[in-house]
Amino acid sequence: MTAAEWLGQVEFWHWGILAIMLVVFEMLVPGTYLMWLGIAAGIVAVVLLPFPDLGWQIQVALFAVLSVATVVASRLWLRRHPIETEQPALNRRGEQYVGRTFTLTEPIENGEGRLRVDDTMWKIRGEDTDAGARVRVTGADGTVLMIEPV
C-alpha cells in the first residue's frame, strides 16, 4: 500500500484519535500549543462526520488552517484576558524580593556587589554603598537585583 492509498483511507476517527493524543501529550509537556492542535484535529473529525468523502489533501489543509487559527485565537484571548494568580512572580524569583529591605554584608563598589538573600547570593546593582547599610530591592533584571539605599 502506497502512502497516497493509505492517506486516502483517513477517516474521522483517525482525526479523533490524533486529537486525544495531542491533548494527552499537552499534559506531559510544558506550554499550551498541543492542546490547540488537538482542538483543530477534533474539529476536522467533526467536519468529516457529515462529509466523509473529503480528500486527505483538504483534510490536512483544514487541519493546518484550524491549527493556526486556534493558536492565534488563544494568544489574542489571553492577551485580552490574562490569567490572574495569587503569586504573579512565582517563577520570577528575583521579582519576589522587590520592596524587601536587606542589610549589605559586602559593599557595593562601582555600582555592583553581592547580597545574601535567604540562602542565595545575588548580584546587585545600585549606587556605591558601604557594608552594613540597609538597602531596598527596587527591581530585578534577570538574575541581578536592583537596589537603592534606605
ChimeraX attribute file (.defattr): number of C-alpha atoms within 10 A of each C-alpha:
attribute: neighborCount
match mode: 1-to-1
recipient: residues
	/A:1	5
	/A:2	7
	/A:3	7
	/A:4	9
	/A:5	9
	/A:6	10
	/A:7	13
	/A:8	14
	/A:9	11
	/A:10	17
	/A:11	19
	/A:12	21
	/A:13	15
	/A:14	14
	/A:15	22
	/A:16	19
	/A:17	15
	/A:18	19
	/A:19	24
	/A:20	16
	/A:21	14
	/A:22	21
	/A:23	19
	/A:24	14
	/A:25	14
	/A:26	18
	/A:27	12
	/A:28	9
	/A:29	10
	/A:30	9
	/A:31	9
	/A:32	13
	/A:33	16
	/A:34	21
	/A:35	22
	/A:36	23
	/A:37	24
	/A:38	26
	/A:39	22
	/A:40	25
	/A:41	28
	/A:42	23
	/A:43	19
	/A:44	25
	/A:45	24
	/A:46	16
	/A:47	15
	/A:48	18
	/A:49	12
	/A:50	10
	/A:51	11
	/A:52	13
	/A:53	12
	/A:54	14
	/A:55	14
	/A:56	16
	/A:57	11
	/A:58	11
	/A:59	20
	/A:60	14
	/A:61	12
	/A:62	16
	/A:63	22
	/A:64	14
	/A:65	12
	/A:66	19
	/A:67	22
	/A:68	14
	/A:69	15
	/A:70	18
	/A:71	19
	/A:72	13
	/A:73	13
	/A:74	15
	/A:75	13
	/A:76	12
	/A:77	11
	/A:78	11
	/A:79	10
	/A:80	9
	/A:81	9
	/A:82	10
	/A:83	8
	/A:84	7
	/A:85	8
	/A:86	6
	/A:87	8
	/A:88	11
	/A:89	12
	/A:90	11
	/A:91	9
	/A:92	12
	/A:93	12
	/A:94	19
	/A:95	19
	/A:96	16
	/A:97	18
	/A:98	16
	/A:99	13
	/A:100	11
	/A:101	17
	/A:102	19
	/A:103	16
	/A:104	20
	/A:105	15
	/A:106	15
	/A:107	17
	/A:108	20
	/A:109	14
	/A:110	11
	/A:111	13
	/A:112	18
	/A:113	21
	/A:114	18
	/A:115	22
	/A:116	15
	/A:117	13
	/A:118	7
	/A:119	6
	/A:120	8
	/A:121	10
	/A:122	16
	/A:123	14
	/A:124	22
	/A:125	23
	/A:126	19
	/A:127	16
	/A:128	15
	/A:129	20
	/A:130	14
	/A:131	13
	/A:132	12
	/A:133	15
	/A:134	16
	/A:135	20
	/A:136	18
	/A:137	23
	/A:138	16
	/A:139	18
	/A:140	19
	/A:141	11
	/A:142	10
	/A:143	13
	/A:144	16
	/A:145	24
	/A:146	20
	/A:147	25
	/A:148	17
	/A:149	17
	/A:150	11
